[in-house]
Every structure is written in C-alpha cells, then in structure tokens.
C-alpha cells in the first residue's frame, strides 16, 4: 500500500465521520417545518410572558396573583415547547 492509498482512506474516513457527526447534532433540520415554526412561536410567547411577569413583579408588587399567573403560564408554555423539541 502506497502513500496515496493511505491518504485516500484517511480522507474518506474523515469525511464519513464529519457527515455522521453533522447528522447527530443537527436533528432539527430533519423535523417538519410546522413543528419548528410552532416551537419558535411558543418560545417567543414564553419570552414575552417572562418579561411581562418580571415587569409586573417590580411595577405592581401588590399584584402577586397576577405575577404568579403570568409567570406559571409562561413556564407551562416553555414546557410544551420543550416537549415538542424531543417528540419530533
């Protein structure tokens, strides 16, 4: 076996390894477009809810029930998004 054959085998092995590694870490590209869009929307709704809860906590400290309602609602939405990430 000469040097050219060894270099060719190594190059093929490296290319195959990169391809497998890419598939392993980039599963989202194989998911359907609807699931990705839904996850993005849920993530934005969570962020808006979180910011609203923090604002209510500091601006309206006497409204604890409103703070907890919006905060736990935002967390529930994030949990749904989290579950969608691993289901599809």
C-alpha positions in Angstrom: 0.0 0.0 0.0 1.5 3.3 -1.0 1.1 6.8 0.5 -1.7 7.8 -2.0 -3.9 4.9 -0.9 -3.4 5.6 2.8 -4.2 9.3 2.2 -7.4 8.4 0.3 -8.6 6.0 3.1 -7.9 8.7 5.7 -9.8 11.3 3.7 -12.8 9.0 3.2 -12.9 8.2 6.9 -12.7 11.9 8.0 -15.5 12.8 5.5 -17.7 10.0 6.8 -17.0 10.9 10.4 -18.0 14.6 9.7 -21.1 13.5 8.0 -22.2 11.3 10.9 -21.3 14.0 13.4 -23.3 16.5 11.5 -26.4 14.2 11.4 -26.1 13.5 15.2 -26.1 17.2 16.3 -28.4 18.7 13.7 -31.6 16.8 14.1 -33.8 19.9 13.8 -33.3 20.1 10.1 -35.0 16.8 9.6 -38.0 17.9 11.6 -41.1 19.1 9.8 -41.4 22.8 9.1 -44.6 23.1 11.1 -43.0 21.8 14.3 -40.1 24.2 14.0 -42.5 27.1 13.4 -44.7 26.1 16.3 -41.6 25.8 18.6 -40.4 29.3 17.6 -43.8 30.8 18.3 -44.1 29.1 21.7 -40.6 30.3 22.6 -41.5 33.9 21.7 -44.7 33.7 23.7 -42.7 32.4 26.6 -40.2 35.2 26.4 -43.0 37.8 26.3 -44.7 36.2 29.2 -41.5 36.1 31.2 -40.8 39.8 30.6 -44.3 40.7 31.5 -44.1 38.7 34.7 -40.8 40.4 35.7 -42.3 43.8 34.9 -45.4 43.1 37.0 -43.2 41.9 39.9 -41.4 45.2 40.0 -44.0 47.7 38.8 -47.1 46.2 40.7 -45.7 44.5 43.8 -49.2 44.2 45.3 -50.4 42.1 42.4 -48.8 38.8 43.4 -51.6 36.7 42.0 -51.2 38.3 38.5 -47.4 37.8 38.7 -47.8 34.1 39.6 -50.4 33.5 37.0 -48.4 35.0 34.1 -45.2 33.5 35.4 -46.5 30.0 35.7 -48.4 30.4 32.4 -45.1 31.3 30.7 -43.4 28.3 32.3 -46.2 26.0 31.1 -45.7 27.3 27.6 -42.0 26.7 27.8 -42.6 23.1 29.0 -44.8 22.5 25.9 -42.1 23.8 23.6 -39.5 21.7 25.4 -41.6 18.5 24.9 -42.1 19.3 21.2 -38.3 19.5 20.9 -37.9 15.9 21.8 -41.1 14.4 20.4 -40.5 15.5 16.8 
